[in-house]
Amino acid sequence: ILLEAGSNPDIKTKRRGATALHLAAQHPSAGRTNSCLNSMLAYGGDPNASLSPGGADVGGGSEQKPLHLASIVGRAEAVKALVDAGADVMALDESGWAPIHLACHMGQSAAVIALVNAGANVHAPVGGGKSGSSCIHLAAEQGHLELTRLLIEQPLLVPTDLVDGEGRTPLQIAQERRDFDIITLLGRYAKE
């Protein structure tokens, strides 16, 4: 009703500088939240709006977009809706993390698949190359076995010999963590 009456869908909260799209994108349940997200987009909500404390787009914000937040919580349907509305799949936050990096770090396989289908680059390193960690490093480091498997098997075929900024392969990261399931998985692919 408010949107139909001309309310601005991009008004930001004072504390975090979040728009309604940020809030809807990170809400863990679907249903009404998807309806809210789709309504905000239909009425011109900006899918590339950044979080900005104080409610203004000035320095000090986190630069996270609604797509970053949907990726963190694994909302694949929100990811698709935001991308369809023009969200930048490789937008970086203030730390140089793209939505695909956050989804991999959090083990959100459904969001990773949605992002890859939208053109996200699973080979891109965090920060555009500063840390050297790519999706497979993040998944191995966090102990996400199924996501690691998803990344190295068809159709993605992410190489298991990629090194991060410290010269470590995903297998070496798993060995440091003593994650025997991921060590076994990566060890099998490293020999092929």
C-alpha positions in Angstrom: 0.0 0.0 0.0 2.8 2.4 0.9 4.6 1.7 -2.3 1.5 2.2 -4.3 1.0 5.5 -2.7 4.5 6.6 -3.8 6.7 5.8 -0.8 10.4 5.6 -1.5 11.6 2.0 -1.5 15.2 3.0 -0.9 14.7 4.9 2.4 17.5 3.7 4.8 17.5 2.9 8.5 19.4 5.2 10.7 21.6 2.7 12.5 22.8 0.4 9.6 21.7 2.4 6.6 19.8 -0.6 5.3 17.0 -0.4 2.8 13.9 -2.6 2.8 15.7 -4.7 0.2 18.6 -5.3 2.5 16.2 -6.4 5.2 14.2 -8.7 2.9 17.3 -10.2 1.3 18.7 -11.4 4.6 15.5 -12.6 6.2 15.9 -16.4 6.6 12.4 -17.4 5.6 10.9 -17.2 2.2 7.1 -16.8 1.5 6.1 -13.3 2.5 9.7 -12.1 2.4 10.0 -13.0 -1.3 6.8 -11.1 -1.9 8.2 -8.1 -0.1 11.5 -8.3 -2.0 9.8 -8.6 -5.3 7.5 -5.7 -4.5 10.4 -3.5 -3.5 12.1 -4.4 -6.8 8.9 -3.8 -8.8 8.6 -0.3 -7.3 12.2 0.6 -8.2 14.1 -0.5 -5.2 17.9 -0.3 -5.9 19.4 -3.8 -5.9 22.9 -2.2 -5.7 22.2 0.0 -2.7 25.0 -0.1 -0.1 24.6 -0.4 3.6 25.7 2.9 5.1 25.4 3.7 8.8 23.6 7.0 9.5 21.4 6.4 6.5 23.5 8.3 4.0 25.8 7.0 1.2 28.9 8.5 2.7 32.2 6.9 3.9 32.1 4.4 6.8 29.5 2.1 5.3 30.1 -1.6 4.8 29.4 -1.4 1.1 27.4 -4.6 1.3 24.5 -4.8 -1.1 21.3 -6.8 -0.7 23.0 -9.5 -2.8 25.8 -9.9 -0.3 23.2 -10.4 2.5 21.1 -12.9 0.5 24.3 -14.8 -0.2 25.4 -15.0 3.4 22.1 -16.6 4.5 21.8 -18.8 1.4 18.6 -17.3 -0.1 18.9 -18.6 -3.6 15.5 -17.3 -4.7 16.4 -13.8 -3.4 19.8 -14.0 -5.2 18.0 -14.8 -8.5 15.4 -12.0 -8.0 18.1 -9.4 -7.2 20.3 -10.5 -10.1 17.3 -10.4 -12.5 16.7 -6.8 -11.2 20.3 -5.8 -12.1 22.3 -6.6 -9.0 26.1 -6.8 -9.7 27.1 -10.4 -9.0 30.7 -9.5 -8.5 30.2 -6.2 -6.4 32.9 -6.0 -3.7 32.2 -5.0 -0.1 34.6 -2.9 1.9 36.8 -5.9 2.6 36.9 -7.0 -1.1 34.4 -9.8 -0.7 32.0 -10.5 -3.6 28.7 -12.3 -2.8 30.1 -15.6 -4.2 32.9 -15.4 -1.6 30.5 -14.8 1.3 28.3 -17.7 0.1 31.3 -20.0 0.0 32.6 -18.9 3.3 29.2 -19.6 4.9 28.7 -22.9 3.0 25.6 -21.8 1.2 25.6 -24.2 -1.8 22.3 -23.1 -3.2 23.3 -19.5 -3.2 26.7 -20.5 -4.9 24.8 -22.3 -7.6 22.5 -19.3 -8.2 25.4 -16.9 -8.3 27.4 -19.1 -10.7 24.3 -19.4 -12.9 24.2 -15.6 -12.9 27.8 -15.3 -14.0 29.7 -15.0 -10.8 33.4 -16.1 -11.0 34.3 -18.9 -8.6 38.0 -18.4 -9.5 38.1 -14.7 -8.5 40.2 -14.1 -5.4 38.9 -12.2 -2.4 39.8 -8.5 -2.7 40.6 -8.8 -6.3 43.8 -10.7 -5.5 45.1 -9.3 -2.2 44.5 -12.4 -0.1 44.5 -14.8 -3.0 41.8 -16.9 -1.4 39.2 -18.1 -3.9 36.0 -20.0 -3.3 37.6 -23.3 -3.0 40.0 -22.0 -0.3 37.2 -20.5 1.6 35.1 -23.7 1.5 38.0 -25.8 2.6 39.0 -23.4 5.3 35.5 -23.4 6.8 35.1 -27.2 6.6 32.3 -27.1 4.1 32.7 -30.6 2.6 29.7 -30.7 0.3 30.4 -27.2 -1.1 34.0 -28.2 -1.7 32.8 -31.3 -3.6 30.4 -29.1 -5.6 33.2 -26.7 -6.6 35.6 -29.4 -7.8 33.2 -31.7 -9.6 31.2 -31.2 -12.8 30.3 -28.7 -14.1 32.5 -26.2 -12.2 35.7 -28.2 -12.1 37.6 -25.6 -9.9 41.3 -26.7 -9.9 42.5 -28.1 -6.6 46.0 -26.8 -7.1 45.1 -23.1 -6.8 47.3 -21.3 -4.3 46.2 -18.4 -2.0 48.2 -15.3 -1.1 50.2 -17.4 1.4 51.0 -20.0 -1.2 48.7 -22.7 0.2 46.5 -25.0 -1.8 43.0 -26.0 -0.5 44.5 -29.4 0.5 47.1 -27.7 2.6 44.5 -25.5 4.3 42.4 -28.7 5.1 45.6 -30.3 6.5 46.2 -27.3 8.7 42.6 -27.6 10.0 42.9 -31.4 10.3 39.7 -31.8 8.4 40.1 -35.4 7.3 36.9 -35.5 5.2 38.1 -32.6 3.0 41.7 -33.9 3.0 40.4 -37.2 1.6 38.2 -35.5 -1.0 40.9 -33.1 -2.1 43.6 -35.7 -2.0 41.7 -37.9 -4.4 41.3 -35.1 -6.9 44.9 -33.9 -6.5 46.1 -37.3 -7.7 43.9 -37.3 -10.8 
